[in-house]
Amino acid sequence: MDLAVLSLFIPTFFFVSITPGMCMTLALTLGMSVGVRRTMWMMWGELLGVATVAIAAVLGVAALMFKYPLAFNVFKLLGGGYLLFIAYQMWMNKGKMAIPDTLDSNQTLARSGLFSQGFVTAIANPKGWAFMVSLLPPFIHADQPLTPQLTLLVSIILVSEFTCMMLYATGGKSLGLLISKRQNVQLINRISATLMSVVAIWLLIS
């Protein structure tokens, strides 16, 4: 995998990760309520869930890529169009946060409960699946071995996710105040939307 592709993938996925969604705001609220050390159990569960979704998405699309090249080209066009649609939605977003209203920290103090909560949040998030299916396959080259490419991309994703969750969990009240302002969330969304649009256009013309 060449450096040009990685230089596009890394910032794109970082800004997708840092956008205030369920996992990041869950890390923020748990960080403030149960502490960073306990919140890390949720993070391990979330990282396992994200890795599971990413690997399943790539393997499914890769099978389609190798067996049905024409179908993959159609999928690629649909994926590019979907990314443009998501980018438009993110650009137009008014800056709402996705903090879960029903979070009860008293029910998630056990390590197993925190781990399960992170894993289920990642696995059960339909937007997470949609992002992985649309965003990852364009960076996979059919003429190169799949395993090293997938290992590298998933490693980058997990480092990005963990870094962003730690920023949210350790940010505490100051970060909470920062992203409670709509204009700040809107700025992050628009940076993510711009990078995602670049990926979508690249996917459509490649």
Backbone as JSON, one array per atom type, in Angstrom:
{
  "sequence": "MDLAVLSLFIPTFFFVSITPGMCMTLALTLGMSVGVRRTMWMMWGELLGVATVAIAAVLGVAALMFKYPLAFNVFKLLGGGYLLFIAYQMWMNKGKMAIPDTLDSNQTLARSGLFSQGFVTAIANPKGWAFMVSLLPPFIHADQPLTPQLTLLVSIILVSEFTCMMLYATGGKSLGLLISKRQNVQLINRISATLMSVVAIWLLIS",
  "N": [[0.85, -1.19, 0.0], [0.63, 2.15, -0.96], [2.14, 5.32, 0.06], [0.66, 7.55, -0.62], [-2.01, 6.72, -0.64], [-2.31, 6.0, 2.05], [-1.9, 8.5, 3.23], [-4.23, 9.75, 2.67], [-6.15, 8.08, 3.8], [-5.58, 7.98, 6.61], [-6.0, 10.68, 7.84], [-8.69, 10.99, 7.09], [-10.1, 8.87, 8.37], [-9.43, 9.48, 10.98], [-10.76, 11.92, 11.51], [-13.36, 11.07, 11.1], [-13.54, 9.33, 13.25], [-13.19, 11.05, 15.45], [-15.39, 12.65, 15.4], [-18.23, 13.61, 17.26], [-19.89, 10.94, 18.15], [-21.83, 8.02, 19.11], [-19.96, 6.24, 20.43], [-17.8, 7.93, 21.13], [-19.0, 9.95, 22.72], [-19.99, 8.34, 24.69], [-17.62, 7.48, 25.84], [-16.8, 9.93, 26.87], [-18.86, 10.58, 28.77], [-18.7, 8.38, 30.5], [-16.05, 8.64, 31.3], [-16.18, 10.92, 32.87], [-17.96, 10.08, 34.82], [-17.31, 7.5, 35.9], [-14.6, 7.4, 35.83], [-11.38, 7.38, 34.13], [-9.83, 5.03, 34.14], [-11.64, 2.88, 34.59], [-13.27, 3.33, 32.42], [-11.72, 2.49, 30.34], [-12.21, -0.23, 30.08], [-14.61, -0.28, 28.73], [-13.64, 0.8, 26.39], [-11.91, -1.23, 25.4], [-13.78, -3.16, 24.74], [-15.21, -1.77, 22.78], [-13.22, -1.4, 20.83], [-12.73, -4.05, 20.07], [-15.22, -4.61, 18.96], [-15.27, -2.75, 16.82], [-13.09, -3.67, 15.3], [-14.07, -6.19, 14.59], [-16.31, -5.5, 13.01], [-15.01, -4.07, 10.95], [-13.29, -6.03, 9.79], [-15.17, -7.98, 8.98], [-16.65, -6.48, 7.16], [-14.75, -5.84, 5.16], [-13.89, -8.41, 4.31], [-16.26, -9.44, 3.3], [-16.83, -7.66, 1.15], [-14.48, -8.0, -0.25], [-14.68, -10.63, -1.12], [-16.72, -10.33, -2.96], [-15.41, -8.64, -4.71], [-13.32, -10.22, -5.82], [-14.66, -12.4, -6.97], [-16.76, -11.38, -8.52], [-16.09, -9.08, -10.51], [-17.43, -7.07, -12.07], [-19.76, -6.63, -10.62], [-18.58, -5.61, -8.36], [-17.62, -3.18, -9.3], [-20.02, -1.84, -9.7], [-20.88, -1.77, -7.06], [-18.87, -0.17, -6.03], [-19.43, 2.31, -7.21], [-21.92, 2.79, -6.06], [-21.12, 2.89, -3.4], [-19.44, 5.16, -3.43], [-21.33, 7.11, -4.05], [-22.93, 6.89, -1.76], [-21.15, 7.72, 0.24], [-20.83, 10.4, -0.5], [-23.41, 11.27, 0.04], [-23.53, 10.88, 2.84], [-21.49, 12.63, 3.55], [-22.65, 15.05, 2.79], [-24.81, 15.1, 4.59], [-23.38, 15.28, 7.02], [-22.13, 17.74, 6.65], [-24.31, 19.45, 6.66], [-25.23, 19.09, 9.18], [-26.4, 20.29, 12.28], [-24.91, 20.33, 14.53], [-25.52, 18.65, 16.68], [-25.06, 16.66, 19.6], [-24.39, 13.2, 20.31], [-25.03, 12.07, 22.79], [-25.97, 9.43, 24.84], [-29.21, 9.27, 26.2], [-30.12, 7.6, 28.14], [-28.11, 6.59, 29.69], [-26.92, 4.85, 32.4], [-24.79, 4.96, 34.85], [-24.56, 3.43, 37.14], [-25.27, 0.9, 36.42], [-23.2, -0.01, 34.95], [-20.8, -0.41, 36.21], [-19.35, -2.74, 36.65], [-16.56, -4.51, 35.29], [-17.0, -6.35, 33.23], [-19.5, -5.53, 32.39], [-18.98, -2.96, 31.4], [-17.18, -3.6, 29.34], [-18.86, -5.16, 27.69], [-20.77, -3.26, 27.06], [-19.32, -1.45, 25.47], [-18.58, -3.15, 23.34], [-21.08, -4.0, 22.28], [-22.17, -1.53, 21.58], [-20.52, -0.8, 19.44], [-20.88, -2.96, 17.63], [-23.65, -3.01, 17.18], [-24.22, -0.67, 15.9], [-25.61, 0.69, 13.15], [-24.66, 2.68, 11.45], [-21.93, 2.48, 11.77], [-21.36, 0.04, 10.48], [-22.16, 0.77, 7.9], [-20.31, 2.81, 7.3], [-17.88, 1.36, 7.38], [-18.24, -0.54, 5.33], [-18.46, 1.14, 3.15], [-16.25, 2.83, 3.28], [-13.8, 1.44, 3.69], [-13.22, -0.63, 1.61], [-12.38, 0.82, -0.84], [-9.71, 1.29, -0.37], [-8.45, -1.08, -0.57], [-6.38, -3.06, -2.53], [-6.85, -5.11, -5.28], [-4.86, -6.49, -6.58], [-2.92, -7.05, -4.77], [-1.75, -8.86, -1.82], [-4.35, -9.68, 0.49], [-4.35, -9.96, 3.33], [-2.07, -8.52, 4.65], [-2.76, -5.9, 3.9], [-5.31, -5.55, 5.05], [-4.65, -5.94, 7.74], [-2.99, -3.72, 8.23], [-4.76, -1.53, 7.73], [-6.83, -2.0, 9.6], [-5.34, -1.82, 11.95], [-4.6, 0.89, 11.9], [-7.14, 2.01, 12.13], [-7.91, 1.13, 14.71], [-5.96, 2.33, 16.35], [-6.57, 5.0, 15.85], [-9.25, 5.13, 16.79], [-8.87, 4.45, 19.52], [-7.18, 6.52, 20.38], [-8.84, 8.75, 20.01], [-11.0, 8.11, 21.74], [-9.65, 8.15, 24.18], [-8.97, 10.85, 24.3], [-11.53, 11.96, 24.58], [-12.39, 10.7, 26.97], [-10.5, 11.53, 28.87], [-10.68, 14.2, 28.65], [-12.75, 15.28, 30.11], [-14.66, 17.71, 31.87], [-13.85, 20.04, 30.54], [-13.57, 19.31, 27.83], [-16.15, 18.45, 27.47], [-17.55, 20.87, 27.7], [-16.49, 22.16, 25.47], [-17.37, 20.63, 23.19], [-20.03, 20.86, 23.61], [-20.83, 23.13, 22.49], [-22.44, 24.1, 19.64], [-21.24, 25.13, 17.32], [-18.63, 24.2, 17.4], [-18.85, 21.4, 17.22], [-20.05, 21.33, 14.75], [-17.97, 22.3, 13.12], [-16.09, 20.19, 13.29], [-17.62, 18.18, 12.11], [-17.82, 19.21, 9.51], [-15.19, 19.25, 8.59], [-14.71, 16.5, 8.56], [-16.64, 15.8, 6.68], [-15.66, 17.05, 4.38], [-13.21, 15.67, 3.91], [-14.27, 13.11, 3.56], [-15.72, 13.5, 1.25], [-13.67, 13.88, -0.59], [-12.58, 11.3, -0.61], [-14.8, 9.92, -1.62], [-15.1, 11.04, -4.21], [-12.65, 10.33, -5.32], [-13.04, 7.57, -5.27], [-15.14, 7.29, -7.09], [-14.02, 8.1, -9.51], [-11.88, 6.47, -9.89]],
  "CA": [[0.0, 0.0, 0.0], [1.52, 3.3, -1.1], [2.0, 6.4, 1.04], [-0.39, 8.49, -1.05], [-3.28, 6.17, -0.18], [-2.33, 6.12, 3.51], [-2.0, 9.91, 3.6], [-5.65, 10.09, 2.54], [-6.94, 7.25, 4.71], [-5.36, 8.28, 8.03], [-6.76, 11.84, 8.32], [-10.12, 10.79, 6.88], [-10.67, 8.06, 9.43], [-9.27, 10.16, 12.27], [-11.84, 12.88, 11.7], [-14.59, 10.29, 11.26], [-13.51, 8.8, 14.61], [-13.28, 12.08, 16.49], [-16.73, 13.25, 15.35], [-18.98, 13.17, 18.45], [-20.92, 9.93, 17.94], [-22.18, 7.24, 20.3], [-18.8, 5.71, 21.16], [-17.0, 9.01, 21.71], [-19.72, 10.6, 23.82], [-20.05, 7.35, 25.76], [-16.32, 7.58, 26.52], [-16.81, 11.2, 27.61], [-19.74, 10.51, 29.94], [-18.15, 7.4, 31.44], [-14.82, 9.21, 31.84], [-16.54, 11.88, 33.93], [-18.77, 9.48, 35.88], [-16.68, 6.35, 36.56], [-13.15, 7.54, 35.76], [-10.74, 6.93, 32.9], [-9.35, 3.65, 34.26], [-12.77, 1.97, 34.36], [-13.77, 3.57, 31.07], [-10.9, 1.74, 29.39], [-12.84, -1.52, 29.82], [-15.55, -0.02, 27.64], [-12.85, 1.03, 25.18], [-11.46, -2.52, 24.86], [-14.94, -3.77, 24.09], [-15.51, -1.01, 21.57], [-12.18, -1.69, 19.84], [-12.99, -5.4, 19.56], [-16.38, -4.5, 18.09], [-14.88, -2.04, 15.6], [-12.25, -4.58, 14.52], [-14.97, -7.22, 14.05], [-17.09, -4.89, 11.93], [-14.11, -3.74, 9.85], [-12.84, -7.26, 9.13], [-16.32, -8.58, 8.32], [-17.02, -5.64, 6.02], [-13.75, -5.97, 4.1], [-13.91, -9.77, 3.77], [-17.47, -9.58, 2.49], [-16.66, -6.91, -0.08], [-13.36, -8.6, -0.98], [-15.2, -11.81, -1.81], [-17.45, -9.81, -4.12], [-14.41, -8.05, -5.6], [-12.56, -11.24, -6.54], [-15.53, -13.31, -7.71], [-17.63, -10.67, -9.47], [-15.49, -7.75, -10.71], [-18.41, -6.12, -12.56], [-20.62, -6.29, -9.48], [-17.8, -4.76, -7.46], [-17.6, -1.83, -9.88], [-21.32, -1.24, -9.37], [-20.84, -1.5, -5.62], [-17.96, 0.95, -5.83], [-20.17, 3.52, -7.56], [-22.94, 3.0, -5.02], [-20.41, 3.3, -2.19], [-19.03, 6.54, -3.59], [-22.53, 7.95, -3.92], [-23.35, 6.89, -0.35], [-20.23, 8.57, 0.99], [-21.19, 11.8, -0.79], [-24.65, 11.54, 0.77], [-23.17, 11.02, 4.25], [-20.72, 13.88, 3.67], [-23.63, 16.15, 2.74], [-25.53, 15.12, 5.88], [-22.48, 15.78, 8.05], [-21.91, 19.16, 6.4], [-25.54, 20.18, 7.02], [-25.56, 18.82, 10.58], [-26.44, 21.52, 13.09], [-23.99, 20.25, 15.66], [-26.07, 17.92, 17.82], [-24.24, 15.59, 20.16], [-25.1, 11.92, 20.38], [-24.91, 11.5, 24.13], [-27.13, 8.59, 25.15], [-30.02, 9.86, 27.26], [-30.49, 6.61, 29.15], [-26.91, 6.01, 30.31], [-26.98, 4.7, 33.86], [-23.44, 4.5, 35.22], [-24.65, 2.45, 38.21], [-25.44, -0.41, 35.82], [-22.06, -0.35, 34.11], [-19.57, -0.31, 37.0], [-18.59, -3.97, 36.52], [-15.69, -4.52, 34.12], [-17.66, -7.1, 32.15], [-20.59, -4.7, 31.88], [-18.38, -1.89, 30.6], [-16.66, -4.22, 28.12], [-20.0, -5.53, 26.86], [-21.41, -2.04, 26.57], [-18.52, -0.95, 24.36], [-18.66, -4.08, 22.21], [-22.43, -3.95, 21.69], [-22.34, -0.22, 20.94], [-19.82, -0.83, 18.15], [-21.46, -3.98, 16.74], [-25.05, -2.74, 16.88], [-24.36, 0.65, 15.28], [-25.72, 0.51, 11.69], [-23.81, 3.66, 10.76], [-20.58, 1.93, 11.79], [-21.3, -0.93, 9.39], [-22.25, 1.49, 6.62], [-19.03, 3.48, 7.1], [-16.84, 0.39, 7.08], [-18.5, -1.13, 4.02], [-18.26, 2.15, 2.11], [-14.99, 3.56, 3.39], [-12.6, 0.6, 3.66], [-12.88, -1.32, 0.35], [-11.62, 1.57, -1.84], [-8.28, 1.3, -0.05], [-7.94, -2.43, -0.77], [-5.95, -3.3, -3.91], [-7.11, -6.5, -5.63], [-3.65, -7.13, -7.1], [-1.98, -7.22, -3.67], [-2.28, -9.76, -0.79], [-5.38, -9.03, 1.31], [-4.09, -9.99, 4.77], [-1.27, -7.39, 5.14], [-3.5, -4.65, 3.7], [-6.36, -5.5, 6.06], [-3.99, -5.77, 9.04], [-2.53, -2.34, 8.33], [-5.9, -0.63, 7.82], [-7.52, -2.2, 10.89], [-4.45, -1.28, 12.99], [-4.75, 2.35, 11.86], [-8.48, 2.31, 12.65], [-7.94, 0.91, 16.15], [-5.15, 3.38, 16.97], [-7.34, 6.24, 15.74], [-10.39, 5.03, 17.7], [-8.4, 4.48, 20.91], [-6.68, 7.87, 20.64], [-9.98, 9.67, 20.13], [-11.73, 7.8, 22.96], [-8.87, 8.64, 25.32], [-9.14, 12.3, 24.33], [-12.85, 12.24, 25.14], [-12.49, 10.22, 28.35], [-9.63, 12.32, 29.75], [-11.0, 15.62, 28.48], [-13.61, 15.68, 31.21], [-15.6, 18.82, 31.76], [-13.41, 21.03, 29.56], [-13.95, 18.82, 26.51], [-17.61, 18.46, 27.43], [-17.98, 22.24, 27.39], [-16.07, 22.48, 24.11], [-18.23, 20.02, 22.18], [-21.42, 21.2, 23.83], [-21.1, 24.28, 21.63], [-22.81, 23.57, 18.34], [-20.34, 25.54, 16.24], [-17.44, 23.36, 17.44], [-19.23, 20.11, 16.65], [-20.3, 21.56, 13.32], [-16.68, 22.41, 12.46], [-15.54, 18.84, 13.17], [-18.42, 17.48, 11.1], [-17.55, 19.72, 8.17], [-13.86, 18.76, 8.21], [-14.91, 15.1, 8.22], [-17.41, 15.75, 5.43], [-14.76, 17.42, 3.27], [-12.3, 14.55, 3.66], [-15.05, 12.01, 3.03], [-16.06, 13.84, -0.13], [-12.47, 13.61, -1.38], [-12.52, 9.84, -0.78], [-15.91, 9.52, -2.5], [-14.78, 11.45, -5.58], [-11.56, 9.45, -5.74], [-13.62, 6.26, -5.51], [-15.99, 7.34, -8.28], [-13.26, 8.31, -10.75], [-10.76, 5.51, -9.97]],
  "C": [[0.88, 1.25, 0.0], [1.19, 4.41, -0.11], [0.9, 7.38, 0.67], [-1.76, 8.03, -0.56], [-3.4, 6.31, 1.34], [-2.5, 7.57, 3.96], [-3.43, 10.43, 3.45], [-6.48, 9.34, 3.57], [-6.82, 7.69, 6.16], [-6.13, 9.52, 8.49], [-8.27, 11.68, 8.16], [-10.71, 10.0, 8.04], [-10.5, 8.7, 10.8], [-10.41, 11.14, 12.52], [-13.2, 12.21, 11.78], [-14.67, 9.77, 12.7], [-13.8, 9.89, 15.65], [-14.61, 12.83, 16.47], [-17.56, 12.73, 16.52], [-20.14, 12.25, 18.1], [-21.15, 9.16, 19.22], [-20.96, 6.81, 21.11], [-18.0, 6.81, 21.84], [-17.71, 9.7, 22.88], [-19.94, 9.64, 24.98], [-18.75, 7.38, 26.55], [-16.26, 8.84, 27.38], [-17.62, 11.09, 28.89], [-19.23, 9.51, 30.97], [-16.87, 7.93, 32.08], [-15.1, 10.16, 32.99], [-17.25, 11.2, 35.09], [-18.07, 8.34, 36.61], [-15.16, 6.4, 36.51], [-12.55, 6.9, 34.51], [-10.34, 5.46, 32.97], [-10.48, 2.66, 34.01], [-13.31, 2.12, 32.95], [-12.98, 2.78, 30.04], [-11.45, 0.35, 29.13], [-13.89, -1.39, 28.72], [-14.79, 0.14, 26.33], [-12.38, -0.28, 24.56], [-12.6, -3.22, 24.15], [-15.29, -3.09, 22.78], [-14.5, -1.3, 20.47], [-12.36, -3.08, 19.24], [-14.18, -5.37, 18.6], [-16.05, -3.83, 16.77], [-14.04, -2.93, 14.71], [-13.1, -5.66, 13.86], [-15.75, -6.7, 12.86], [-16.21, -4.63, 10.71], [-13.69, -4.98, 9.07], [-13.99, -7.92, 8.36], [-16.7, -7.8, 7.07], [-16.05, -5.85, 4.86], [-13.78, -7.36, 3.48], [-15.13, -10.0, 2.89], [-17.34, -8.89, 1.15], [-15.53, -7.5, -0.92], [-13.81, -9.83, -1.75], [-15.95, -11.4, -3.07], [-16.47, -9.28, -5.17], [-13.73, -9.12, -6.45], [-13.44, -12.13, -7.41], [-16.33, -12.6, -8.81], [-17.1, -9.25, -9.67], [-16.5, -6.69, -11.17], [-19.34, -5.66, -11.44], [-19.89, -5.38, -8.51], [-17.74, -3.32, -7.98], [-18.91, -1.1, -9.6], [-21.36, -0.86, -7.91], [-19.98, -0.28, -5.32], [-18.65, 2.28, -6.13], [-21.22, 3.84, -6.51], [-22.29, 3.48, -3.72], [-19.95, 4.74, -2.25], [-20.19, 7.5, -3.45], [-23.01, 8.04, -2.49], [-22.45, 7.78, 0.49], [-20.51, 10.05, 0.75], [-22.45, 12.2, -0.04], [-24.37, 11.75, 2.25], [-22.39, 12.32, 4.49], [-21.65, 15.09, 3.66], [-24.39, 16.26, 4.06], [-24.65, 15.68, 6.99], [-22.24, 17.27, 7.89], [-23.11, 19.99, 6.87], [-25.93, 19.98, 8.47], [-25.44, 20.09, 11.41], [-25.58, 21.46, 14.34], [-24.56, 19.57, 16.88], [-25.09, 16.87, 18.29], [-25.07, 14.33, 20.29], [-24.94, 11.28, 21.74], [-26.14, 10.67, 24.45], [-27.88, 9.13, 26.35], [-30.25, 8.89, 28.42], [-29.28, 5.99, 29.83], [-27.04, 6.01, 31.82], [-25.67, 4.11, 34.32], [-23.49, 3.45, 36.32], [-24.78, 1.02, 37.66], [-24.2, -0.85, 35.05], [-20.74, -0.28, 34.87], [-18.72, -1.58, 36.88], [-17.77, -3.94, 35.24], [-16.36, -5.22, 32.94], [-18.8, -6.28, 31.55], [-20.08, -3.58, 31.0], [-17.86, -2.44, 29.27], [-17.8, -4.56, 27.16], [-20.68, -4.31, 26.26], [-20.65, -1.46, 25.38], [-18.63, -1.82, 23.13], [-20.01, -3.99, 21.5], [-22.67, -2.63, 20.99], [-21.7, -0.19, 19.57], [-20.48, -1.77, 17.16], [-22.86, -3.59, 16.27], [-25.29, -1.4, 16.2], [-24.43, 0.49, 13.75], [-24.86, 1.49, 10.9], [-22.36, 3.18, 10.72], [-20.39, 0.93, 10.66], [-21.29, -0.22, 8.04], [-20.93, 2.2, 6.3], [-17.95, 2.49, 6.68], [-17.01, -0.2, 5.68], [-18.19, -0.15, 2.9], [-16.84, 2.71, 2.09], [-13.75, 2.69, 3.22], [-12.26, -0.01, 2.29], [-12.12, -0.5, -0.69], [-10.11, 1.56, -1.61], [-7.64, -0.09, -0.18], [-7.61, -2.62, -2.25], [-6.09, -4.8, -4.22], [-5.85, -7.24, -6.08], [-2.58, -7.32, -6.02], [-2.58, -8.16, -2.63], [-3.22, -9.03, 0.16], [-4.96, -8.9, 2.77], [-3.23, -8.82, 5.27], [-1.99, -6.05, 4.98], [-4.56, -4.49, 4.79], [-5.77, -5.28, 7.45], [-3.56, -4.33, 9.25], [-3.7, -1.38, 8.53], [-6.62, -0.76, 9.16], [-6.66, -1.66, 12.04], [-4.57, 0.24, 13.06], [-6.09, 2.76, 12.47], [-8.5, 2.2, 14.17], [-7.12, 1.95, 16.9], [-5.91, 4.7, 16.97], [-8.51, 6.25, 16.73], [-9.95, 5.15, 19.16], [-7.92, 5.88, 21.28], [-7.83, 8.83, 20.87], [-10.79, 9.4, 21.39], [-10.98, 8.27, 24.19], [-8.97, 10.16, 25.44], [-10.48, 12.68, 24.95], [-12.91, 11.88, 26.61], [-11.68, 11.07, 29.31], [-9.95, 13.81, 29.67], [-11.89, 16.17, 29.58], [-14.5, 16.86, 30.9], [-15.18, 19.83, 30.69], [-13.78, 20.61, 28.15], [-15.47, 18.8, 26.37], [-18.15, 19.84, 27.1], [-17.65, 22.62, 25.95], [-17.04, 21.93, 23.08], [-19.71, 20.21, 22.47], [-21.82, 22.42, 23.0], [-21.3, 23.78, 20.2], [-21.81, 23.93, 17.25], [-19.07, 24.69, 16.21], [-17.71, 21.98, 16.85], [-19.44, 20.23, 15.15], [-19.0, 21.65, 12.54], [-16.06, 21.03, 12.25], [-16.29, 18.06, 12.09], [-18.06, 17.93, 9.69], [-16.15, 19.34, 7.68], [-13.97, 17.3, 7.77], [-15.63, 14.96, 6.88], [-16.54, 16.07, 4.22], [-13.83, 16.28, 2.9], [-13.05, 13.36, 3.06], [-15.47, 12.25, 1.59], [-14.88, 13.57, -1.06], [-12.35, 12.11, -1.66], [-13.6, 9.37, -1.76], [-15.61, 9.85, -3.95], [-13.66, 10.58, -6.14], [-12.08, 8.06, -6.09], [-14.42, 6.23, -6.81], [-15.18, 7.45, -9.58], [-12.13, 7.28, -10.93], [-11.17, 4.29, -10.79]]
}
